[in-house]
Amino acid sequence: MFLDNITYHLEEANTKLAAAKSLLEHGFYSKALAKGKDIREIADYEVIAEITEEEAKSLIEDAEKFLERIKRAIQEMGEIGKPP
């Protein structure tokens, strides 16, 4: 019983770690977030900032992809967290 409990928690931790790694696997999300941060800072702090409609649409698309992936990760982790 005790070993089963330890095994369960180790498997759960490994699965959550794998899900977190998959978010960063290809670097898309970190690049998209950095790009959004850079453009936001330009818009906030530059006297004259020009952000094209195309740049804005690209940022919105990246943000939507990021949110969908985070939702999927949360759902995957919730399924993992159910005890045996």
Secondary structure as GFF3:
##gff-version 3
##sequence-region A 1 84
A	DSSP	alpha_helix	2	24	.	.	.	ID=ss1
A	DSSP	alpha_helix	28	45	.	.	.	ID=ss2
A	DSSP	alpha_helix	53	80	.	.	.	ID=ss3
###
